[in-house]
Amino acid sequence: MMKPGCEVCGYKIVKEIVVSKKSITWECTKNGKTYVLKEEVPFGLRVYDGRQNCQDFFLFYESLKKEEKKYFLIPIESFTDKQKSFSVWEHHGRDLFEIIASGDIDTMDRKKLICEILTAVNILHEKKKVHLDLKPENILVNDIGEVKIIDYECFTDDGKTRKDIMGGRTATYMSPESFEGMVDRCADVWSIGLIIFIVYSKCQLVQEPAHAYILQKSFCKSNFYKLDEDIYRVLKMVFIPFSYRATVAQLLSIFSS
């Protein structure tokens, strides 16, 4: 069993960061530098296998310009040790969920933060790609507010119908049409709307998978009084049927002004 102080292929474990269904994440050091080490849950034990989607993203990442790559994080290396699979990642601050839960979101420029998130997702959408699992846990933020998006197990082409991808997504952040298997950039917009709501209201969403979108929309509406009028108007452009929903580019234009 891994614990602080032990070593894996030259990486010294400092502390456990988070445990999820897919991995155990550790902070570690090597040659004086700090990294993130992920101990992956074997894919054979998972409900959903997103390895091909990850590989598709890594190929897509190589096609990006340098200024576009800075918004995404890919592993530095991957290896197997004692029949366990590990991946090593650049250490890039904390995830947005932790920042909000700790109350540190109050010290941040929230408008700049949302602009960073929208810029990253807009890069995908302009190239007809979708992330499909946008949530605070998949958004890393460093000390100066720079954002990196992670977790590409649901990454795919925009405009498909893929019910096979449902098992890898987080129901809490899924749009209404997503439950019918639609794969569209509008689904990312819905997720971003929920992220905007959380960032500005500091309310945590209802963690309920069954018909989550109905609960989330109702929950957000009941807490709109906590938001200023400008954010309220933005969310009214998001929590509507997908054919009328704002695009990421439109939201970016609003937050950039």
BAFI-3210 file (N, C-alpha, C; in Angstrom, 3 decimals, decimal comma, padded with zeros to 6 digits):
// residues 257
n [1|2|3|4|5|6|7|8|9|10|11|12|13|14|15|16|17|18|19|20|21|22|23|24|25|26|27|28|29|30|31|32|33|34|35|36|37|38|39|40|41|42|43|44|45|46|47|48|49|50|51|52|53|54|55|56|57|58|59|60|61|62|63|64|65|66|67|68|69|70|71|72|73|74|75|76|77|78|79|80|81|82|83|84|85|86|87|88|89|90|91|92|93|94|95|96|97|98|99|100|101|102|103|104|105|106|107|108|109|110|111|112|113|114|115|116|117|118|119|120|121|122|123|124|125|126|127|128|129|130|131|132|133|134|135|136|137|138|139|140|141|142|143|144|145|146|147|148|149|150|151|152|153|154|155|156|157|158|159|160|161|162|163|164|165|166|167|168|169|170|171|172|173|174|175|176|177|178|179|180|181|182|183|184|185|186|187|188|189|190|191|192|193|194|195|196|197|198|199|200|201|202|203|204|205|206|207|208|209|210|211|212|213|214|215|216|217|218|219|220|221|222|223|224|225|226|227|228|229|230|231|232|233|234|235|236|237|238|239|240|241|242|243|244|245|246|247|248|249|250|251|252|253|254|255|256|257]
n.u [000,843|000,580|002,040|002,795|006,222|007,143|008,577|008,079|009,290|011,342|009,938|009,058|006,614|004,615|002,112|-001,355|-003,685|-006,300|-008,988|-010,627|-013,150|-011,701|-008,983|-006,195|-004,771|-001,640|000,618|003,951|007,571|010,558|013,927|014,000|011,763|008,203|005,507|002,457|001,203|-000,618|-002,304|-003,704|-006,961|-007,480|-008,568|-010,222|-011,778|-013,466|-016,553|-016,656|-014,626|-012,363|-010,049|-009,434|-010,553|-008,944|-006,479|-007,144|-007,433|-004,793|-003,474|-004,831|-004,018|-001,332|-001,604|-002,217|-001,534|001,244|000,359|-002,187|-001,959|-001,312|-003,563|-004,296|-003,640|-001,432|-000,153|003,210|004,731|004,086|003,839|004,343|004,310|004,912|002,582|000,770|-000,687|000,610|000,562|002,302|002,095|002,349|002,567|-000,020|-001,220|-004,384|-007,519|-010,611|-012,848|-011,809|-010,804|-013,130|-014,517|-012,823|-013,119|-011,392|-011,994|-013,039|-010,947|-010,102|-009,993|-012,870|-014,120|-011,969|-011,139|-013,343|-013,194|-010,770|-011,463|-013,519|-012,060|-010,342|-012,186|-013,374|-011,376|-011,485|-014,115|-014,010|-012,574|-014,247|-014,568|-015,462|-015,565|-017,129|-017,108|-016,952|-016,298|-015,831|-013,808|-012,264|-010,869|-007,987|-006,307|-003,791|-001,642|-001,709|-004,028|-004,167|-005,560|-005,974|-007,367|-008,398|-008,679|-009,757|-011,446|-013,939|-013,751|-014,482|-015,694|-017,633|-021,207|-022,113|-024,026|-023,789|-024,326|-022,706|-020,819|-021,864|-021,406|-019,008|-019,363|-020,244|-023,104|-024,222|-023,470|-024,492|-026,286|-029,813|-030,325|-028,207|-028,779|-030,146|-028,269|-027,116|-024,320|-022,874|-021,683|-023,263|-023,772|-021,424|-021,639|-023,829|-022,721|-020,688|-022,259|-023,299|-020,907|-020,224|-022,351|-021,768|-019,255|-019,883|-022,012|-021,249|-022,548|-022,967|-023,731|-026,627|-025,996|-027,064|-027,776|-030,049|-032,070|-030,662|-030,373|-032,858|-033,106|-030,823|-031,342|-033,623|-032,565|-030,586|-032,171|-033,590|-031,633|-030,797|-031,028|-028,730|-026,938|-025,427|-027,022|-025,953|-024,710|-026,902|-028,372|-026,661|-026,819|-029,449|-029,236|-028,164|-029,452|-031,584|-033,485|-031,393|-031,159|-031,449|-029,551|-026,786|-023,553|-020,171|-018,366|-019,950|-020,450|-017,831|-017,270|-018,925|-017,859|-015,354|-015,612]
n.v [-001,204|002,197|005,074|008,243|009,074|006,718|005,339|005,400|004,259|006,216|008,487|010,284|009,892|012,429|013,365|012,322|013,440|013,293|010,909|009,097|007,513|006,607|006,894|007,206|010,033|011,488|013,805|014,290|014,147|014,642|014,837|017,370|018,665|019,203|016,997|015,495|012,377|009,767|006,947|004,586|003,150|-000,172|-000,635|-002,745|-002,973|-000,884|000,885|002,208|002,497|004,683|004,874|005,007|007,436|009,159|008,718|009,714|012,385|013,040|012,859|014,879|017,026|017,324|018,579|021,151|024,700|026,299|028,297|027,436|024,948|025,430|025,476|022,952|019,754|017,089|013,730|013,491|011,210|007,658|004,583|001,169|-000,443|-003,068|-004,378|-002,313|000,585|003,753|007,322|010,330|013,743|017,249|019,526|021,590|023,701|023,738|021,889|023,287|022,658|022,169|024,708|026,266|024,975|025,484|028,149|029,898|030,952|033,436|035,193|035,396|036,577|036,282|036,705|036,710|034,081|032,576|033,434|032,243|029,511|029,419|030,192|027,997|025,897|026,902|026,617|023,885|023,679|025,290|023,678|021,677|019,759|018,156|018,211|017,088|016,305|018,403|019,916|021,208|019,628|018,841|020,982|022,694|025,150|027,551|029,541|032,078|032,222|030,854|028,494|024,981|022,373|019,051|015,414|013,405|011,368|011,341|012,809|013,745|013,858|016,663|016,733|014,096|011,053|009,268|006,880|005,181|006,578|007,547|006,315|007,311|009,907|012,675|012,707|014,798|017,147|016,981|017,837|018,234|017,024|015,320|013,024|011,601|010,666|012,435|014,048|016,972|020,344|021,993|020,665|020,966|023,693|023,842|022,541|024,367|026,537|025,646|025,549|028,280|029,218|027,952|029,076|031,788|031,805|030,129|027,894|024,418|021,821|019,652|016,362|014,157|011,566|010,692|012,097|014,500|017,022|018,290|018,702|020,295|022,602|023,568|023,918|025,848|028,004|028,577|029,684|031,929|034,469|034,991|035,874|038,438|040,771|040,659|038,130|036,533|037,076|035,916|033,178|032,686|032,493|030,060|027,921|026,746|025,211|023,259|024,086|026,794|027,673|029,631|029,996|028,897|030,760|033,073|033,450|033,856|036,273|037,960|037,765|038,702|041,345]
n.w [000,000|-000,888|000,629|002,261|001,885|000,730|-002,359|-005,893|-008,755|-008,598|-007,877|-005,070|-002,665|-001,328|-000,257|-000,096|-002,474|-003,679|-003,869|-006,312|-008,404|-010,515|-010,020|-007,680|-006,438|-005,967|-004,416|-005,349|-005,398|-007,385|-008,083|-006,930|-007,956|-008,023|-008,594|-009,897|-009,170|-010,502|-009,517|-011,329|-011,470|-012,476|-015,840|-016,388|-014,168|-014,204|-014,897|-017,264|-020,134|-021,186|-022,684|-025,467|-026,230|-024,764|-026,028|-028,521|-027,853|-027,119|-029,582|-030,908|-029,326|-030,066|-032,462|-031,888|-031,562|-029,873|-028,080|-027,637|-026,469|-023,828|-022,270|-021,610|-020,082|-020,279|-019,642|-018,344|-018,283|-018,404|-016,622|-015,474|-012,370|-010,261|-011,182|-011,166|-012,660|-013,505|-013,900|-014,593|-013,894|-014,643|-011,923|-011,232|-009,466|-007,741|-007,938|-009,144|-007,625|-005,050|-004,502|-004,393|-002,315|-000,164|000,215|-000,928|-003,363|-003,050|-003,049|-005,584|-009,027|-010,414|-012,868|-014,673|-014,283|-015,293|-017,930|-018,694|-018,571|-020,501|-022,771|-023,096|-023,625|-025,883|-027,759|-028,267|-029,311|-031,606|-033,222|-033,684|-031,654|-028,532|-024,938|-022,793|-020,108|-018,297|-015,263|-011,905|-010,679|-012,802|-013,636|-013,347|-011,417|-011,103|-008,889|-010,008|-011,361|-013,786|-016,007|-016,505|-018,363|-017,639|-017,901|-020,273|-021,045|-022,148|-024,372|-027,702|-031,156|-032,201|-032,416|-032,660|-032,027|-029,253|-027,159|-025,849|-024,512|-022,247|-019,747|-018,824|-018,115|-015,906|-014,184|-012,713|-013,993|-016,513|-019,492|-020,437|-023,013|-023,199|-021,832|-023,637|-025,272|-027,046|-028,482|-028,302|-028,699|-027,214|-024,881|-023,407|-022,926|-021,196|-018,950|-018,339|-017,646|-015,190|-013,772|-013,764|-012,219|-009,726|-009,112|-008,734|-006,904|-004,888|-004,058|-003,604|-005,919|-006,305|-005,677|-007,433|-009,513|-011,048|-013,430|-013,216|-014,402|-014,170|-011,426|-010,993|-012,509|-011,239|-008,674|-009,134|-010,017|-007,698|-006,211|-007,492|-006,483|-005,137|-006,950|-009,008|-011,279|-013,892|-014,105|-013,688|-016,047|-017,916|-017,251|-017,879|-020,561|-020,875|-019,470|-021,068|-023,787|-025,975|-028,673|-028,594|-026,925|-025,680|-027,260|-026,545|-027,528|-027,588|-024,838|-023,997|-025,237|-023,746|-021,128|-021,577|-022,055]
ca.u [000,000|001,363|001,842|003,836|007,576|007,578|008,980|007,616|010,120|012,096|009,073|008,807|005,257|004,542|000,803|-002,501|-004,466|-007,723|-009,337|-011,832|-013,493|-010,756|-007,577|-005,749|-003,828|-000,655|001,660|005,236|008,733|011,670|014,994|013,687|010,563|006,941|004,650|001,259|001,269|-001,931|-002,368|-004,935|-007,765|-007,448|-009,733|-011,119|-012,646|-014,271|-017,801|-016,436|-013,243|-012,192|-008,658|-009,343|-010,838|-007,729|-005,487|-007,602|-007,105|-003,335|-003,154|-005,383|-003,160|-000,121|-001,923|-002,503|-000,460|001,826|-000,484|-003,410|-001,613|-001,151|-004,831|-004,578|-002,570|-001,302|000,862|004,630|005,110|003,246|004,621|003,742|005,179|004,251|001,272|-000,082|-000,433|000,777|000,865|002,909|001,588|002,830|001,803|-000,581|-002,148|-005,465|-008,704|-011,570|-013,726|-011,113|-010,705|-014,448|-014,832|-011,980|-013,454|-010,359|-012,550|-013,331|-009,747|-009,735|-010,711|-013,764|-014,358|-010,784|-011,173|-014,326|-012,632|-009,765|-012,190|-014,207|-011,039|-009,895|-013,243|-013,595|-010,369|-012,046|-015,315|-013,626|-012,010|-015,319|-014,368|-016,165|-014,953|-018,252|-017,069|-016,484|-016,750|-014,742|-012,723|-011,459|-010,290|-006,897|-006,017|-002,577|-001,695|-001,962|-005,310|-004,099|-006,402|-005,709|-008,432|-007,893|-009,594|-010,243|-012,026|-015,178|-013,416|-014,902|-016,102|-018,898|-022,347|-022,411|-024,923|-022,985|-024,785|-021,650|-019,953|-022,621|-020,861|-017,839|-019,704|-020,715|-024,518|-024,510|-023,180|-024,975|-027,423|-030,995|-030,223|-027,138|-029,362|-030,655|-027,119|-026,601|-022,974|-022,916|-021,021|-024,248|-023,640|-020,336|-022,137|-024,645|-021,789|-020,029|-023,262|-023,317|-019,640|-020,371|-023,253|-021,064|-018,184|-020,419|-022,939|-020,559|-023,445|-022,627|-024,874|-027,253|-025,280|-028,106|-027,653|-031,309|-032,658|-029,882|-030,547|-034,082|-032,772|-029,847|-031,990|-034,485|-031,703|-029,960|-033,186|-033,949|-030,505|-030,402|-030,998|-027,364|-026,110|-025,730|-027,917|-025,235|-024,539|-028,260|-028,708|-025,843|-027,350|-030,710|-028,862|-027,600|-030,402|-032,706|-033,293|-030,069|-031,176|-031,426|-028,514|-025,634|-022,329|-019,020|-017,820|-020,797|-020,179|-016,483|-017,380|-019,552|-016,950|-014,141|-015,903]
ca.v [000,000|003,416|006,050|009,273|008,626|005,621|005,755|004,632|004,593|007,443|009,560|010,150|010,302|013,442|013,273|011,981|014,630|012,957|009,549|009,091|006,193|006,222|006,960|007,822|011,061|011,821|014,792|013,616|014,934|013,951|015,780|018,704|019,215|018,635|016,449|014,767|010,965|009,128|005,485|004,348|001,953|-000,979|-000,396|-003,889|-002,838|000,322|000,794|002,827|002,483|005,841|004,958|005,431|008,869|009,824|008,662|010,657|013,742|013,252|013,142|016,210|017,979|017,547|019,448|022,499|025,678|026,413|029,136|026,688|023,807|025,828|025,331|021,532|019,023|015,679|013,112|013,587|009,824|006,604|003,376|000,125|-000,880|-004,089|-004,622|-001,140|001,573|005,107|008,412|011,475|014,978|018,533|020,040|022,884|024,243|022,913|021,871|024,345|022,180|022,407|026,153|026,752|024,394|026,106|029,565|030,717|031,570|034,839|036,013|035,288|037,348|035,263|036,978|036,223|032,624|032,069|033,696|031,201|028,257|029,568|030,206|026,617|025,097|027,452|026,006|022,586|023,854|025,835|022,567|020,678|018,743|018,422|017,585|016,311|016,022|019,624|020,066|021,836|018,682|018,677|022,287|023,035|026,589|027,817|030,699|033,327|032,114|030,179|027,294|023,839|021,371|017,685|014,269|013,385|010,055|011,512|013,665|013,151|014,825|017,359|016,422|012,670|010,429|008,188|006,478|004,405|007,483|007,972|005,764|008,049|011,293|012,960|013,047|016,078|018,266|016,657|018,607|017,380|016,223|014,340|011,780|010,894|010,204|013,437|014,556|018,257|021,398|022,586|019,966|021,650|025,007|023,593|022,266|025,632|027,330|025,173|025,973|029,718|029,353|027,555|030,040|033,064|031,648|029,278|026,796|023,126|021,254|018,439|015,197|013,159|011,208|010,488|013,350|015,537|018,343|018,894|019,158|021,380|023,814|024,043|024,359|027,117|029,063|028,931|030,386|033,040|035,715|035,173|036,317|039,782|040,753|040,280|036,668|035,990|037,157|034,918|031,835|032,563|032,139|028,705|026,912|026,723|024,120|023,344|024,784|028,240|027,919|030,431|029,258|029,263|031,996|034,180|033,656|034,411|037,686|038,665|037,815|039,419|042,777]
ca.w [000,000|-000,965|001,702|002,229|002,191|-000,137|-003,694|-007,052|-009,923|-008,369|-007,393|-003,636|-002,304|-000,270|000,393|-000,937|-002,833|-003,820|-004,299|-007,138|-008,922|-011,559|-009,630|-006,435|-006,859|-004,943|-004,678|-005,212|-005,817|-008,024|-008,442|-006,427|-008,566|-007,548|-009,641|-009,477|-009,567|-010,460|-009,504|-012,066|-011,230|-013,705|-016,690|-016,314|-012,998|-014,360|-015,658|-018,569|-020,598|-022,053|-023,154|-026,862|-026,270|-024,275|-027,099|-029,550|-027,408|-027,163|-030,983|-031,159|-028,604|-030,845|-033,606|-031,403|-031,492|-028,536|-027,221|-027,342|-025,623|-022,422|-021,556|-021,399|-019,400|-020,637|-018,780|-018,681|-018,577|-017,821|-016,403|-014,646|-011,280|-009,444|-011,799|-011,045|-013,704|-012,980|-014,825|-013,918|-014,468|-014,131|-010,794|-011,649|-008,481|-007,186|-008,787|-008,827|-006,553|-003,781|-004,310|-003,973|-001,002|000,868|000,328|-001,558|-004,560|-002,720|-003,265|-007,002|-010,039|-010,961|-014,284|-015,380|-014,182|-016,242|-019,269|-018,950|-018,837|-021,786|-023,828|-023,291|-024,260|-027,220|-028,630|-028,666|-030,130|-032,913|-033,997|-033,747|-030,621|-027,274|-023,759|-022,278|-018,665|-017,639|-013,878|-011,139|-010,404|-014,019|-013,973|-012,433|-011,390|-010,322|-007,989|-010,720|-012,052|-015,083|-016,008|-017,379|-018,385|-017,599|-018,022|-021,659|-021,322|-022,907|-025,519|-028,976|-032,184|-031,982|-033,276|-032,796|-031,052|-028,681|-025,830|-025,206|-023,750|-021,060|-018,511|-018,373|-017,813|-014,556|-014,369|-012,060|-014,900|-017,854|-020,007|-020,686|-024,237|-023,038|-021,337|-024,819|-026,031|-027,978|-028,212|-028,954|-027,933|-026,296|-023,602|-022,700|-022,502|-019,997|-017,845|-017,995|-016,928|-013,801|-013,165|-013,510|-011,072|-008,509|-008,846|-008,268|-005,768|-003,903|-003,680|-004,197|-006,616|-005,806|-006,208|-007,683|-010,926|-011,758|-013,912|-012,542|-015,009|-013,628|-010,078|-011,044|-013,011|-010,159|-007,580|-009,532|-010,032|-006,324|-005,607|-008,357|-005,707|-004,653|-008,059|-009,501|-012,432|-015,116|-014,102|-013,851|-017,472|-018,617|-017,003|-018,616|-021,934|-020,834|-018,988|-022,000|-024,760|-026,605|-029,965|-028,329|-025,915|-026,109|-027,563|-025,713|-028,093|-027,133|-023,414|-023,893|-025,616|-022,623|-019,972|-021,967|-022,221]
c.u [000,877|001,018|002,958|005,198|008,066|007,891|008,411|008,410|010,804|011,278|008,741|007,443|005,297|003,225|-000,258|-003,294|-005,951|-007,877|-010,633|-012,103|-012,434|-009,306|-007,396|-004,645|-002,945|000,196|002,994|006,364|009,762|012,671|014,643|012,452|009,318|006,075|003,367|001,364|-000,124|-001,775|-003,712|-005,643|-007,761|-008,720|-010,716|-012,083|-013,566|-015,550|-017,566|-014,951|-013,052|-010,799|-008,541|-009,597|-009,635|-006,664|-005,856|-007,266|-005,608|-002,874|-003,636|-004,497|-001,911|-000,358|-002,157|-001,277|000,024|000,932|-001,814|-003,133|-001,584|-002,423|-005,164|-003,365|-002,583|-000,191|002,282|005,164|004,113|004,109|003,836|004,754|004,397|002,787|000,283|000,313|-000,396|000,965|001,362|002,517|002,307|001,949|001,298|-001,644|-003,165|-006,642|-009,726|-012,522|-013,107|-011,042|-012,023|-014,778|-014,055|-012,326|-012,453|-010,839|-012,819|-012,152|-009,352|-010,543|-011,601|-014,034|-013,189|-010,762|-012,131|-013,845|-011,609|-010,441|-012,843|-013,217|-010,571|-010,940|-013,522|-012,582|-010,880|-013,186|-014,989|-013,086|-012,972|-015,070|-015,141|-015,493|-015,926|-018,144|-016,481|-017,127|-015,584|-013,560|-011,789|-010,870|-009,241|-006,581|-004,765|-002,708|-001,956|-003,196|-005,281|-004,786|-005,838|-006,862|-007,806|-009,030|-010,292|-010,921|-013,352|-014,980|-013,816|-015,241|-017,456|-019,973|-022,678|-023,534|-024,197|-023,466|-023,707|-020,782|-020,591|-021,960|-019,673|-018,138|-020,244|-022,134|-024,874|-024,378|-023,689|-026,207|-028,599|-030,834|-029,150|-027,676|-030,005|-029,517|-026,566|-025,226|-022,827|-022,238|-021,966|-024,184|-022,528|-020,801|-022,974|-023,746|-021,088|-020,993|-023,330|-022,040|-019,688|-021,243|-022,533|-020,014|-018,732|-021,347|-022,299|-021,485|-022,964|-023,886|-025,410|-026,562|-026,265|-028,114|-028,973|-031,947|-031,982|-030,172|-031,797|-033,799|-031,832|-030,483|-032,872|-033,662|-031,077|-030,969|-033,532|-032,840|-030,009|-030,298|-029,590|-026,435|-026,421|-026,469|-027,227|-025,065|-025,884|-028,665|-027,921|-026,447|-028,697|-030,460|-028,382|-028,649|-031,708|-032,478|-032,055|-030,064|-031,147|-030,290|-027,357|-024,461|-021,229|-018,423|-018,626|-020,559|-018,808|-016,487|-017,947|-018,562|-015,658|-014,351|-015,790]
c.v [001,252|004,361|007,082|008,719|007,506|006,153|004,815|005,117|005,954|008,625|009,310|010,729|011,289|013,341|012,858|013,245|014,303|011,503|009,641|007,666|005,680|006,194|007,449|008,788|011,474|013,008|014,104|014,539|014,041|015,011|017,217|019,348|018,484|018,200|015,899|013,355|010,360|007,618|005,099|003,065|001,136|-000,815|-001,558|-003,824|-001,619|000,034|001,250|002,841|003,615|005,972|005,460|006,926|009,670|009,848|009,626|012,086|014,011|013,539|014,536|017,285|018,314|018,476|020,897|023,400|025,785|027,199|028,468|025,550|024,166|025,659|023,876|020,845|017,575|015,069|013,329|012,204|008,880|005,362|002,397|-000,306|-001,843|-004,275|-003,478|-000,131|002,970|006,088|009,596|012,746|016,183|018,952|021,428|023,326|023,244|022,877|022,876|023,935|022,481|023,905|026,726|026,261|025,061|027,569|030,481|031,382|033,052|035,759|036,066|036,248|036,362|035,460|036,464|034,697|032,031|032,298|032,628|029,877|028,310|029,566|028,790|025,797|025,601|026,908|024,654|022,788|024,407|024,741|021,368|019,474|019,144|017,651|016,627|015,883|017,225|019,744|020,645|020,913|018,504|019,991|022,636|024,522|026,807|029,126|032,020|033,233|031,481|028,814|026,226|022,850|019,977|016,686|014,242|012,063|010,144|012,403|012,984|014,260|015,423|016,804|014,970|012,262|009,209|007,870|005,695|005,273|007,897|007,531|006,523|009,453|011,440|013,505|014,417|017,251|018,025|017,472|017,677|016,468|015,150|012,995|010,968|010,427|011,208|013,931|015,850|019,291|022,069|021,935|020,592|023,000|024,859|023,372|023,542|026,540|026,947|025,591|027,470|029,955|029,046|028,598|031,325|032,941|030,916|028,199|025,510|022,496|020,011|017,245|014,042|012,807|011,123|011,837|014,549|016,923|019,046|019,476|020,346|022,683|024,420|024,619|025,710|028,257|029,519|029,692|031,564|034,361|036,006|035,758|037,764|039,668|040,291|038,771|035,978|035,979|036,132|033,522|031,619|032,224|030,691|027,660|026,970|025,569|024,342|024,118|026,304|028,637|028,745|029,517|029,686|030,578|033,212|034,486|034,288|035,902|038,518|038,836|038,561|040,933|043,540]
c.w [000,000|000,183|001,622|002,656|001,301|-001,541|-004,750|-008,253|-009,774|-007,905|-005,915|-003,285|-001,135|000,486|-000,614|-001,213|-002,893|-004,263|-005,098|-007,597|-009,892|-011,113|-008,199|-006,832|-005,692|-005,382|-004,432|-005,684|-006,492|-008,479|-008,080|-007,026|-008,051|-008,719|-009,016|-010,035|-009,418|-010,521|-010,095|-011,605|-012,517|-014,526|-016,649|-015,147|-013,091|-015,136|-017,092|-018,910|-021,610|-022,640|-024,596|-026,999|-025,785|-025,363|-028,230|-029,141|-027,505|-028,595|-031,366|-030,537|-029,415|-032,034|-033,191|-031,477|-030,051|-027,595|-026,883|-026,362|-024,139|-021,603|-021,219|-020,779|-019,866|-019,793|-019,289|-019,042|-017,918|-017,666|-015,529|-013,599|-010,398|-009,858|-011,596|-012,120|-013,095|-014,142|-014,011|-014,662|-013,867|-012,955|-011,155|-010,649|-007,973|-008,145|-008,259|-007,707|-005,182|-003,470|-003,809|-002,565|000,124|001,115|-000,350|-002,848|-004,317|-002,989|-004,737|-007,861|-010,790|-012,455|-015,125|-015,395|-015,208|-017,678|-019,650|-019,318|-020,209|-022,950|-024,148|-024,052|-025,672|-028,222|-029,144|-029,662|-031,514|-033,830|-034,030|-032,836|-029,363|-026,136|-023,081|-020,810|-017,922|-016,262|-013,085|-010,876|-011,604|-014,518|-012,923|-012,558|-010,545|-009,538|-008,701|-011,627|-013,418|-014,993|-016,938|-017,228|-018,387|-017,833|-019,384|-022,025|-022,075|-024,133|-026,822|-029,973|-031,833|-032,922|-033,477|-031,839|-030,524|-027,279|-025,084|-024,293|-022,421|-019,765|-017,969|-017,920|-016,394|-014,647|-013,800|-013,030|-016,321|-018,219|-020,287|-021,895|-024,146|-022,570|-022,455|-025,709|-027,022|-027,533|-029,003|-028,076|-026,948|-024,912|-022,765|-022,156|-021,228|-018,781|-017,380|-017,242|-015,456|-013,070|-012,836|-012,290|-009,758|-008,122|-008,233|-007,051|-004,590|-003,331|-004,346|-004,792|-005,926|-006,458|-006,403|-009,168|-011,694|-012,111|-013,261|-013,093|-014,484|-012,250|-010,114|-011,495|-011,928|-009,014|-007,902|-009,493|-008,621|-005,620|-006,457|-007,593|-005,178|-005,727|-008,428|-010,832|-013,709|-015,216|-014,285|-015,331|-018,287|-018,462|-017,684|-020,086|-022,037|-020,488|-019,766|-022,974|-025,626|-027,917|-029,813|-027,386|-026,494|-026,439|-026,595|-026,214|-027,645|-025,657|-023,207|-024,220|-024,460|-021,477|-020,301|-022,035|-020,903]
res [m|m|k|p|g|c|e|v|c|g|y|k|i|v|k|e|i|v|v|s|k|k|s|i|t|w|e|c|t|k|n|g|k|t|y|v|l|k|e|e|v|p|f|g|l|r|v|y|d|g|r|q|n|c|q|d|f|f|l|f|y|e|s|l|k|k|e|e|k|k|y|f|l|i|p|i|e|s|f|t|d|k|q|k|s|f|s|v|w|e|h|h|g|r|d|l|f|e|i|i|a|s|g|d|i|d|t|m|d|r|k|k|l|i|c|e|i|l|t|a|v|n|i|l|h|e|k|k|k|v|h|l|d|l|k|p|e|n|i|l|v|n|d|i|g|e|v|k|i|i|d|y|e|c|f|t|d|d|g|k|t|r|k|d|i|m|g|g|r|t|a|t|y|m|s|p|e|s|f|e|g|m|v|d|r|c|a|d|v|w|s|i|g|l|i|i|f|i|v|y|s|k|c|q|l|v|q|e|p|a|h|a|y|i|l|q|k|s|f|c|k|s|n|f|y|k|l|d|e|d|i|y|r|v|l|k|m|v|f|i|p|f|s|y|r|a|t|v|a|q|l|l|s|i|f|s|s]
***
